[in-house]
């Protein structure tokens, strides 16, 4: 019976759309709404905005949102989280998270808004770096809030028990980039050009948070240092310096020398002195270290971006649990890079699966598939989520798809075990009914 109902509704939808083709307008399905600003523009999908002053509003959620003014009231006035270390969102004027289908006329104005979801915002915690909240972290917070969450800046964690307390008060964890990791955490000493300047207090905080996030099944997205630390937290190890590691692969004949596209100068490095607990400058003149770049990929330095091409054992794996579905492809044109360390694929942490490689064999993503959501990536989508920071044409929709995935699963966590109970035929029928309601003034013509 349910299958016949869904089939009937799909047929009716197609007939309705065909009958209204003369009124073709552009449509965005499932847009994340943020606020109506003082200029009368609706800000949506993080980086977009359009005039909504004359839009017709239809509410399918039962919240009585039938005017632009009521929509603005429900979304609230955009503000920023207090720049303090806390798990408490505090008093906010930013309101509910709203999802809607948007219709546009030929001049780019929003003509129709079909509200499909209204919900409380889940809380995403940004991992601790220092007791001062810098401008970079404020940018991360804004990006997560434009993706539908409330953001908080987490305090330093010193034990598993403290991590459990912190995680009990949030719905999602964002592990950020930063310093190298202390190699002692994975039973190694510093290699040439390897780990330096590590922050033991931050290492302790992050490892406890990540281990307990897995144990408590709190959704997590980790980037750069966060990805590397996730592998360490799960018992794995790191490549301490990518160019040195690749150089050794070339010298051993494991990578053909014809693929070398850059040889880095070897003027010395700072080596950790266990006795003095300081770094000593080392002259490499008598002990040359072959440090290279392969296939034109620069993981740190240069423009700060490289591609992530698909191919045999490279790119994003189509069978990854989350990454392929989020990106929708096995390749990415540009990923923001700022790292010289990486996950060691020969020392992968317990329960982790590799989800992407770059063509030089560097691990670009790992997943903990037994979790509700635990994805760690080598690059920095948060860097370009709000704007192109370096004048490079980065796909901001892909950047925000990754941040939005954490917000999505944070919402599932906030809703509890019953959150998936509406899946199946009933949910499909409800979705089709919503489409039917709006198809009277929409014909689907995709717009970013």
C-alpha positions in Angstrom: 0.0 0.0 0.0 2.7 2.5 1.0 4.7 1.7 -2.2 1.7 2.3 -4.4 1.1 5.6 -2.6 4.6 6.8 -3.2 4.4 5.7 -6.8 1.2 7.6 -7.3 2.6 10.7 -5.7 5.7 10.6 -7.9 3.5 10.3 -11.0 1.3 13.2 -9.8 4.4 15.3 -9.1 5.7 14.8 -12.6 2.4 15.7 -14.1 2.1 18.8 -12.0 5.6 19.9 -12.9 5.0 19.4 -16.6 1.8 21.3 -16.4 3.5 24.3 -14.9 6.5 24.4 -17.3 5.5 27.8 -18.7 6.3 29.4 -15.3 9.9 28.2 -15.2 11.9 29.7 -12.4 15.1 28.6 -10.7 14.9 26.5 -7.5 17.2 25.4 -4.7 16.0 22.4 -2.7 17.0 22.0 0.9 18.6 25.4 1.4 20.0 26.2 4.9 18.6 29.6 5.9 20.6 31.8 8.3 18.9 35.2 8.6 17.2 38.0 6.8 19.6 40.9 7.0 18.9 44.6 7.3 19.0 45.0 3.5 16.1 42.6 3.1 18.2 39.8 1.8 17.9 36.2 2.9 21.3 34.7 3.6 21.3 31.0 2.8 23.8 28.1 2.2 26.5 30.0 4.0 27.8 32.3 1.3 24.7 33.2 -0.8 22.0 35.9 -0.4 19.0 37.2 -2.4 16.2 39.7 -2.0 13.3 38.0 -0.2 11.2 41.1 0.5 8.3 40.1 -1.8 8.5 36.3 -1.4 5.5 34.1 -0.8 6.1 31.9 2.2 4.5 28.4 2.7 5.2 26.4 5.9 5.0 22.6 5.8 6.2 22.2 9.4 3.2 23.5 11.4 5.1 26.4 12.9 2.9 29.1 11.2 5.7 30.6 9.1 3.5 32.3 6.5 5.2 35.6 6.0 8.8 36.9 5.5 8.5 38.7 8.8 7.5 35.5 10.7 10.4 33.7 9.0 12.8 36.3 10.1 11.4 36.1 13.7 11.9 32.3 13.8 15.5 32.5 12.5 16.3 35.4 14.9 19.0 38.0 14.6 22.4 36.8 13.7 25.0 37.2 16.4 28.2 35.5 17.4 29.1 33.2 20.3 30.9 34.8 23.2 34.6 34.5 22.8 35.0 32.5 26.0 35.9 28.9 26.7 32.6 27.1 27.6 30.1 24.4 26.6 27.2 26.8 27.3 25.8 28.7 24.3 24.8 31.6 26.5 22.1 34.1 25.6 21.8 34.3 21.8 19.6 36.2 19.4 20.2 33.7 16.6 17.2 31.5 16.6 16.1 28.2 15.0 17.8 26.4 12.1 15.4 26.5 9.1 15.6 24.4 5.9 13.5 25.5 2.9 13.1 25.1 -0.9 13.7 28.5 -2.6 12.3 29.7 -5.9 13.8 32.6 -7.9 12.6 34.8 -10.7 14.7 35.8 -13.7 16.2 38.8 -11.8 17.5 36.6 -9.0 14.9 37.6 -6.4 13.4 35.0 -4.2 9.7 34.6 -5.1 8.8 31.6 -3.0 9.9 29.9 0.2 8.7 26.5 1.2 9.7 25.8 4.7 10.4 22.1 5.2 12.3 21.9 8.5 12.5 24.0 11.6 14.6 22.7 14.5 16.7 23.6 17.5 20.3 24.1 16.6 22.7 21.3 17.8 25.8 22.4 19.6 29.2 22.0 17.9 32.3 22.4 20.1 35.6 23.7 18.6 38.6 22.1 20.2 40.9 24.0 22.5 44.1 25.6 21.2 44.8 28.3 23.8 42.9 30.3 26.4 42.5 33.2 23.9 39.9 32.8 21.1 41.5 34.1 18.0 39.9 35.5 14.8 40.5 32.2 13.0 38.4 30.3 15.5 35.7 33.0 15.3 35.5 32.3 11.6 35.1 28.6 12.2 32.3 29.3 14.6 30.5 31.5 12.1 30.8 28.9 9.4 29.2 26.2 11.6 26.4 28.5 12.7 25.6 29.4 9.1 25.5 25.6 8.5 22.8 25.3 11.2 24.5 24.8 14.6 25.4 26.8 17.7 29.2 26.9 18.1 31.1 26.9 21.4 34.8 27.1 22.1 35.8 24.2 24.3 38.0 24.5 27.4 41.3 22.6 27.8 40.8 19.0 28.8 43.3 17.2 31.0 41.8 13.8 31.5 39.3 11.2 30.1 36.8 12.2 32.8 37.0 15.9 31.8 36.5 14.9 28.2 33.4 12.9 29.1 31.9 15.9 30.9 32.6 18.3 28.0 31.2 15.9 25.4 28.1 15.3 27.4 27.2 18.9 26.9 27.7 19.2 23.1 26.4 17.3 20.0 29.4 17.5 17.7 33.2 17.9 17.9 35.4 19.8 15.5 39.1 19.1 15.9 41.2 21.8 14.3 44.7 22.1 12.7 47.8 23.4 14.4 51.1 22.2 15.8 53.0 18.9 15.2 52.4 16.0 17.5 54.9 14.8 20.1 56.3 11.6 18.5 56.6 10.0 21.9 52.8 9.5 21.8 53.3 6.9 19.1 56.6 5.5 20.4 59.0 7.3 18.1 61.7 9.9 18.3 62.0 12.9 16.0 63.1 12.1 12.5 65.0 14.5 10.2 62.9 17.6 9.6 60.1 15.8 11.6 58.1 16.8 14.7 59.0 20.0 16.4 57.3 22.7 18.4 54.7 20.3 19.8 52.3 21.4 22.5 51.9 18.7 25.1 48.9 20.3 26.8 47.0 20.5 23.5 48.0 17.0 22.6 46.6 15.7 25.9 43.4 17.7 25.4 42.8 16.6 21.9 43.6 13.0 22.4 41.2 12.7 25.3 38.5 14.4 23.4 38.8 12.2 20.3 39.1 9.0 22.3 36.0 9.8 24.3 34.1 11.1 21.3 34.5 7.6 19.8 33.6 5.9 23.1 30.5 8.1 23.6 29.6 8.2 19.9 29.7 11.9 19.6 29.9 13.0 15.9 33.4 14.4 15.0 35.0 16.1 12.1 38.8 16.5 12.4 41.1 18.4 10.0 44.8 18.5 9.4 46.5 18.1 12.8 43.1 16.8 14.0 43.2 14.0 11.4 46.8 13.1 12.3 46.0 13.1 16.0 42.9 11.0 15.4 45.2 8.2 14.1 47.4 8.7 17.1 44.5 8.6 19.5 43.4 5.3 18.1 46.9 3.8 18.5 48.4 4.6 15.1 51.5 6.5 14.0 52.5 9.4 11.7 54.8 10.4 8.9 56.7 13.1 10.6 57.8 14.9 7.5 56.2 14.2 4.1 59.0 15.4 1.8 61.6 13.3 3.7 59.3 10.3 3.7 58.7 10.6 0.0 62.4 11.1 -0.6 63.1 7.8 1.2 60.5 6.1 -1.0 62.3 7.4 -4.2 65.7 6.2 -2.9 64.3 2.8 -2.1 62.8 2.5 -5.7 59.2 2.5 -4.4 58.4 5.7 -6.2 59.9 6.2 -9.7 62.3 9.1 -9.8 60.6 10.5 -12.9 57.7 11.5 -10.7 59.9 13.9 -8.6 58.7 17.4 -9.4 60.6 19.3 -6.7 63.6 18.8 -4.5 63.5 20.8 -1.3 66.7 22.6 0.0 68.3 20.8 2.9 69.8 23.5 5.0 69.3 22.0 8.4 66.6 21.4 10.9 66.0 21.8 14.6 66.5 18.5 16.5 65.0 17.8 19.9 67.7 17.4 22.6 66.4 15.1 25.4 69.1 16.2 27.8 68.6 19.9 27.6 64.9 19.7 26.6 65.5 22.2 23.8 66.0 22.2 20.1 69.5 22.2 18.6 70.2 23.4 15.1 71.5 20.6 12.9 73.7 21.2 9.8 72.8 18.6 7.2 75.8 19.2 5.0 77.5 16.0 6.0 74.2 14.0 6.1 72.1 15.0 3.2 68.3 14.4 3.5 66.6 13.9 0.2 63.3 15.7 0.5 61.0 15.8 -2.5 57.6 16.6 -4.0 55.9 14.1 -6.2 53.4 14.6 -9.1 53.5 18.4 -8.5 51.7 18.1 -5.1 52.8 20.6 -2.5 51.4 19.6 0.9 52.7 22.7 2.7 53.9 26.0 1.2 53.4 27.3 -2.3 49.8 28.5 -2.9 48.5 26.3 -0.1 46.3 24.1 -2.3 46.6 20.9 -4.4 44.3 18.7 -6.2 42.9 15.3 -5.1 42.6 13.3 -8.3 40.9 9.9 -8.7 42.5 6.8 -10.0 43.8 3.4 -8.8 44.4 3.6 -5.0 44.2 7.5 -5.2 41.5 10.0 -4.8 38.3 9.6 -2.7 37.2 6.0 -2.4 33.7 5.4 -3.7 33.1 2.9 -0.9 34.0 5.3 1.9 31.2 5.5 4.4 30.8 9.3 4.4 33.4 11.2 2.4 32.3 10.1 -1.1 28.7 10.8 -0.3 29.5 14.3 1.0 31.7 15.3 -1.9 29.8 13.4 -4.6 32.9 12.6 -6.5 36.2 10.7 -6.4 38.2 13.8 -7.2 38.5 17.4 -5.9 40.0 20.2 -7.9 41.5 22.1 -4.9 42.0 21.2 -1.3 43.5 23.7 1.2 46.7 22.3 2.6 49.1 23.5 5.4 50.8 20.4 6.8 54.1 18.5 6.6 52.9 15.5 8.6 50.4 12.8 7.7 48.8 9.5 8.8 51.2 6.6 8.3 49.2 4.1 6.3 51.5 1.3 7.7 50.5 2.3 11.3 46.8 2.8 11.0 44.9 3.2 14.3 42.4 0.6 15.6 39.0 0.8 13.9 40.1 3.3 11.2 39.7 3.0 7.5 41.5 5.0 4.8 38.9 7.0 2.7 41.3 8.9 0.4 44.8 9.1 -0.9 46.6 11.8 -2.9 48.5 10.4 -5.9 51.8 10.5 -4.0 50.5 8.0 -1.5 49.7 10.4 1.3 46.6 9.6 3.3 44.1 12.4 2.8 41.1 11.0 4.9 40.3 8.4 7.4 37.0 7.2 8.9 35.9 5.3 12.0 33.0 3.5 10.4 31.6 2.0 13.6 30.7 5.6 14.8 27.6 7.7 14.1 30.0 10.0 12.3 33.8 10.2 12.7 35.5 11.6 9.6 39.1 13.1 9.6 40.6 14.8 6.6 44.1 16.1 5.8 42.9 19.4 4.4 41.2 22.6 5.7 37.6 23.1 4.4 37.0 25.6 7.3 39.6 27.9 5.9 37.5 28.7 2.8 34.0 28.1 4.1 33.1 31.8 4.4 35.1 33.2 1.5 38.1 32.5 -0.7 40.9 33.5 1.6 43.8 33.5 -0.8 42.2 34.6 -4.0 41.9 31.0 -5.2 38.7 29.7 -6.8 37.9 27.1 -4.2 34.6 25.2 -4.3 32.9 26.7 -1.2 30.0 24.4 -1.5 32.3 21.4 -1.1 33.9 23.1 1.9 30.6 23.6 3.6 29.3 20.2 2.7 31.9 18.8 5.0 31.1 21.2 7.8 27.4 20.7 7.2 27.8 16.9 7.5 29.1 17.4 11.1 26.1 19.7 11.8 23.7 17.1 10.3 25.0 14.3 12.5 25.2 16.6 15.5 21.5 17.1 15.0 21.0 13.3 14.9 22.9 13.1 18.2 20.8 15.8 19.7 17.6 14.2 18.7 18.6 10.9 20.4 18.0 7.3 19.3 14.5 7.9 18.0 15.7 10.4 15.4 15.8 7.8 12.6 12.2 6.5 13.3 10.7 8.7 10.6 12.7 7.1 7.8 11.2 4.9 5.1 8.0 5.1 3.1 6.1 7.5 5.4 9.0 10.0 5.3 9.3 9.6 1.5 5.6 10.3 1.1 5.8 13.3 3.3 8.7 14.7 1.3 6.8 14.2 -1.9 3.8 16.0 -0.5 6.0 18.9 0.2 7.3 18.9 -3.3 3.7 18.7 -4.6 2.8 21.7 -2.6 5.5 23.9 -4.1 5.5 22.5 -7.6 2.6 24.8 -8.4 5.1 27.6 -8.8 8.4 25.8 -9.3 9.9 23.8 -12.1 13.2 22.3 -11.1 16.1 24.0 -12.7 19.2 23.6 -10.5 20.9 26.7 -9.2 23.9 26.8 -6.8 
